[in-house]
């Protein structure tokens, strides 16, 4: 795969799969813009990429919940590199975990403060929506582009406690991805959602069952993202692709 001359924005890119995607693309010749709220970690990872690939990475501190910051990220990217060829929405997480909600104090869904769920919906759904709205202006002008959304098996299964996450991910997997694909087709813009099952970005993901008896290595998810973005994946559009080791095919109980 060769992404020479291409430019990508990756959110949640100071760690995890957002970082791994940017690292892979940089190794394959792309210019990469890494976005995250953690400036210290972001700067460190950008420096690491640039030490290997001679200035192909830029870090931009961006809270995906803030549309003005999203627009600034897009405009800075175009100013630096001239195009946005790939937009990858990796930023996200279950709000009750990310906000350190104590289940003993807030044992059930109605007990959790609503601002916790607001945070989750803002990051997991509105963030990708905001970035789509902002980057599509540029992609329309250049008459090309790809938006990659990151769904989750949880969007198929639901969650009786961390409800913001499956609600948001289902919105990405179906409503947003298909809608962007419908809009973008006349401008040669594609949108694809990649929906993992358990991934070893956290150790406890190994406890989630799959038909293959294991969780995914993060690189397996990124390899699929790279295929979709490559010349070999150009006919994939408007689709949600499950990469879950067969978890979605298992019986529910």
Backbone torsions as a table, in degrees:
resi	resn	phi	psi	omega
1	UNK	NA	140.5	-178.8
2	UNK	-132.6	118.5	179.3
3	UNK	-114.2	25.4	179.5
4	UNK	-57.3	132.3	179.2
5	UNK	82.9	-7.5	178.1
6	UNK	-87.8	154.7	178.7
7	UNK	-127.7	134.8	-178.1
8	UNK	-126.6	143.7	167.2
9	UNK	-109.6	132.2	178.6
10	UNK	-128.5	124.0	178.9
11	UNK	-93.1	161.9	-175.8
12	UNK	60.4	34.6	-164.3
13	UNK	-96.2	7.3	175.3
14	UNK	-81.9	-7.9	-178.7
15	UNK	-161.7	174.3	170.6
16	UNK	62.2	-150.0	-174.7
17	UNK	-71.8	-27.9	175.1
18	UNK	-61.8	-41.4	175.8
19	UNK	-67.3	-45.5	-177.6
20	UNK	-61.7	-39.3	177.6
21	UNK	-61.9	-45.8	179.5
22	UNK	-63.5	-41.6	179.1
23	UNK	-61.8	-44.9	179.9
24	UNK	-62.8	-46.5	-179.0
25	UNK	-63.0	-39.7	178.5
26	UNK	-62.8	-42.0	177.8
27	UNK	-62.1	-27.2	-178.8
28	UNK	-96.1	12.7	170.0
29	UNK	103.8	-3.1	-175.2
30	UNK	-82.3	156.9	163.5
31	UNK	-82.8	134.6	-176.1
32	UNK	-127.4	133.0	174.1
33	UNK	-109.0	118.6	-178.3
34	UNK	-100.4	127.8	179.8
35	UNK	-117.0	138.3	176.7
36	UNK	-167.1	165.0	175.8
37	UNK	-89.7	-14.6	-177.7
38	UNK	-92.6	93.3	-173.6
39	UNK	-63.3	-42.3	-176.6
40	UNK	-62.2	-49.1	179.1
41	UNK	-66.0	-37.4	-179.7
42	UNK	-62.3	-48.5	-179.8
43	UNK	-60.2	-40.4	180.0
44	UNK	-62.0	-45.5	-177.3
45	UNK	-70.7	-36.1	177.2
46	UNK	-64.0	-43.2	178.1
47	UNK	-61.2	-39.4	179.0
48	UNK	-62.4	-44.2	179.6
49	UNK	-64.4	-44.3	-177.0
50	UNK	-68.8	-28.3	177.3
51	UNK	-66.2	-23.9	-179.8
52	UNK	-97.8	-29.3	-168.8
53	UNK	-128.3	20.7	165.2
54	UNK	57.1	59.5	168.8
55	UNK	79.2	23.6	-179.6
56	UNK	-88.4	-4.3	-176.3
57	UNK	-116.8	142.5	175.5
58	UNK	-133.7	137.9	175.7
59	UNK	-105.2	134.7	176.8
60	UNK	-130.0	120.0	176.6
61	UNK	-69.7	123.6	-175.8
62	UNK	-150.2	125.3	170.6
63	UNK	-91.9	112.1	-173.7
64	UNK	-64.4	-11.7	178.2
65	UNK	-79.5	-11.1	-174.4
66	UNK	-109.7	108.5	-175.1
67	UNK	-61.7	-34.0	179.8
68	UNK	-65.7	-37.5	176.7
69	UNK	-69.2	-37.0	176.5
70	UNK	-61.3	-47.6	-180.0
71	UNK	-63.5	-37.8	178.0
72	UNK	-64.5	-39.3	177.0
73	UNK	-60.9	-44.9	179.9
74	UNK	-63.4	-46.2	-177.8
75	UNK	-66.4	-37.7	177.5
76	UNK	-65.1	-39.4	179.4
77	UNK	-62.2	-45.4	179.7
78	UNK	-65.9	-39.5	178.9
79	UNK	-61.7	-39.5	-176.8
80	UNK	-78.9	-41.1	-168.9
81	UNK	-121.2	-13.1	173.5
82	UNK	89.8	-14.3	-179.1
83	UNK	-155.7	166.1	169.1
84	UNK	-131.1	105.7	-176.0
85	UNK	-93.7	-31.5	-178.5
86	UNK	-136.3	128.3	173.5
87	UNK	-117.1	117.4	-175.6
88	UNK	-118.8	117.0	-174.3
89	UNK	-96.2	86.0	-179.3
90	UNK	-94.9	-22.3	-175.4
91	UNK	-59.8	132.9	178.5
92	UNK	165.1	178.2	179.2
93	UNK	159.9	158.3	178.2
94	UNK	-71.5	126.0	-171.0
95	UNK	-61.8	-40.1	-177.4
96	UNK	-63.9	-28.3	176.6
97	UNK	-82.8	-45.8	-176.6
98	UNK	-66.7	-30.8	-179.7
99	UNK	-96.7	7.7	175.4
100	UNK	55.4	47.5	178.8
101	UNK	-71.7	133.0	179.9
102	UNK	-85.2	111.5	-177.3
103	UNK	-68.6	-18.6	175.6
104	UNK	-73.1	-35.7	178.7
105	UNK	-80.9	-36.6	-179.1
106	UNK	-124.6	80.4	-167.4
107	UNK	-73.7	-26.0	-175.8
108	UNK	-134.2	164.9	-175.8
109	UNK	-48.5	-49.1	-177.4
110	UNK	-67.7	-15.8	-178.8
111	UNK	-83.2	-24.0	-176.5
112	UNK	-71.4	131.5	178.6
113	UNK	-55.2	137.7	-173.9
114	UNK	-63.6	-26.5	-179.4
115	UNK	-66.0	-23.7	174.8
116	UNK	-64.0	-48.6	-180.0
117	UNK	-69.6	-32.6	174.3
118	UNK	-57.8	-44.2	179.3
119	UNK	-58.8	-45.8	-177.6
120	UNK	-64.2	-43.7	179.9
121	UNK	-68.1	-37.3	178.7
122	UNK	-63.8	-44.7	-178.0
123	UNK	-74.3	-47.9	-169.8
124	UNK	-81.2	-27.9	-177.5
125	UNK	-117.0	-52.1	-177.1
126	UNK	-68.6	-33.0	178.0
127	UNK	-58.6	-54.5	175.2
128	UNK	-60.3	-36.2	177.1
129	UNK	-62.3	-46.0	178.7
130	UNK	-59.7	-46.6	-178.5
131	UNK	-65.4	-38.6	177.2
132	UNK	-60.1	-46.7	-178.8
133	UNK	-60.1	-39.9	-176.8
134	UNK	-76.9	-45.5	-175.3
135	UNK	-75.8	-25.5	-178.7
136	UNK	-65.0	-25.2	174.1
137	UNK	-61.5	-46.3	179.9
138	UNK	-71.1	-43.6	-179.3
139	UNK	-63.9	-36.1	176.4
140	UNK	-62.5	-42.6	-179.3
141	UNK	-65.4	-40.0	-178.6
142	UNK	-86.8	-6.0	176.6
143	UNK	61.1	41.8	177.2
144	UNK	-174.1	160.9	174.5
145	UNK	150.4	164.9	178.5
146	UNK	-139.2	131.8	171.1
147	UNK	-111.3	124.8	175.8
148	UNK	-107.1	118.6	171.4
149	UNK	-96.9	151.1	178.3
150	UNK	-112.9	110.4	178.0
151	UNK	-90.6	-149.4	-179.0
152	UNK	-169.7	149.5	172.0
153	UNK	-55.6	-28.5	179.9
154	UNK	-63.3	-26.4	175.7
155	UNK	-66.7	-21.4	175.0
156	UNK	-91.0	-31.4	-171.7
157	UNK	-93.6	-32.0	-172.3
158	UNK	82.0	170.0	178.8
159	UNK	-153.4	121.2	-175.6
160	UNK	-75.0	-5.0	-179.0
161	UNK	-122.2	-58.1	179.0
162	UNK	-85.6	62.8	-167.8
163	UNK	-68.5	-24.8	179.6
164	UNK	-58.5	-33.9	-172.5
165	UNK	-71.7	-54.0	178.2
166	UNK	-65.3	-34.4	177.7
167	UNK	-61.9	-47.1	-179.4
168	UNK	-66.5	-45.2	-176.7
169	UNK	-67.0	-38.5	175.9
170	UNK	-62.8	-36.9	176.3
171	UNK	-62.1	-39.6	176.9
172	UNK	-69.0	-45.7	-171.9
173	UNK	-63.1	-33.0	-173.3
174	UNK	-121.0	-66.2	-174.5
175	UNK	-61.4	-54.6	-174.2
176	UNK	-71.1	-45.8	-177.2
177	UNK	-61.6	-46.8	-179.9
178	UNK	-67.2	-37.0	-178.2
179	UNK	-68.4	-42.0	177.2
180	UNK	-63.7	-41.8	179.0
181	UNK	-60.9	-40.6	179.8
182	UNK	-65.1	-44.5	179.2
183	UNK	-67.3	-45.1	-168.5
184	UNK	-77.5	-15.7	-172.0
185	UNK	-55.5	-41.0	-177.1
186	UNK	-71.2	-11.6	177.8
187	UNK	-111.2	17.2	-179.2
188	UNK	59.4	34.7	178.2
189	UNK	-108.5	128.1	178.3
190	UNK	-107.6	159.5	172.2
191	UNK	-141.8	129.3	-179.1
192	UNK	-135.3	140.6	174.9
193	UNK	-108.3	130.0	174.8
194	UNK	-105.5	121.9	-173.9
195	UNK	-119.8	101.2	-179.1
196	UNK	-78.5	157.5	161.9
197	UNK	-87.9	-144.5	178.5
198	UNK	-65.6	134.2	179.7
199	UNK	-129.6	140.3	-174.4
200	UNK	-79.6	46.6	168.0
201	UNK	-81.1	-20.3	171.3
202	UNK	-134.5	142.6	-173.1
203	UNK	-59.8	-37.5	-175.3
204	UNK	-70.6	-8.4	174.9
205	UNK	-64.5	-21.5	178.5
206	UNK	-65.5	-16.2	-178.6
207	UNK	-83.6	-12.2	178.3
208	UNK	-79.4	132.2	-175.3
209	UNK	-78.5	144.4	170.6
210	UNK	-139.0	163.4	177.3
211	UNK	-64.9	-27.3	179.0
212	UNK	-83.8	-4.9	174.6
213	UNK	76.4	20.0	179.6
214	UNK	-158.4	167.0	170.8
215	UNK	-91.3	165.0	-179.4
216	UNK	-80.5	145.8	164.0
217	UNK	-73.9	138.9	-178.6
218	UNK	-52.7	-33.4	-178.6
219	UNK	-63.9	-28.6	178.0
220	UNK	-64.0	-36.7	178.0
221	UNK	-70.8	-42.9	-179.3
222	UNK	-65.5	-36.4	178.1
223	UNK	-59.3	-38.2	177.4
224	UNK	-68.4	-41.8	177.0
225	UNK	-58.9	-43.0	-179.8
226	UNK	-65.0	-40.0	178.1
227	UNK	-61.3	-46.3	179.8
228	UNK	-60.0	-37.3	-178.4
229	UNK	-79.3	-18.4	-174.3
230	UNK	-80.5	174.3	177.4
231	UNK	-61.7	-26.2	-178.6
232	UNK	-77.7	-14.3	-176.9
233	UNK	-106.9	18.1	-170.0
234	UNK	-70.7	-16.0	-179.2
235	UNK	-93.8	3.0	177.6
236	UNK	-91.8	121.7	-175.8
237	UNK	-156.5	139.9	174.6
238	UNK	67.9	20.5	-172.6
239	UNK	-118.5	148.6	170.3
240	UNK	-100.2	120.3	-177.8
241	UNK	-108.2	116.1	176.8
242	UNK	-81.1	133.6	174.5
243	UNK	-133.8	81.7	-163.6
244	UNK	-132.6	14.8	179.3
245	UNK	64.0	18.2	-179.5
246	UNK	88.8	9.3	-178.0
247	UNK	-60.7	-39.8	-178.2
248	UNK	-67.7	-18.1	177.9
249	UNK	-87.6	-8.2	-179.3
250	UNK	-75.6	157.8	175.4
251	UNK	-69.7	146.4	176.4
252	UNK	-94.2	147.8	176.4
253	UNK	-141.7	NA	NA
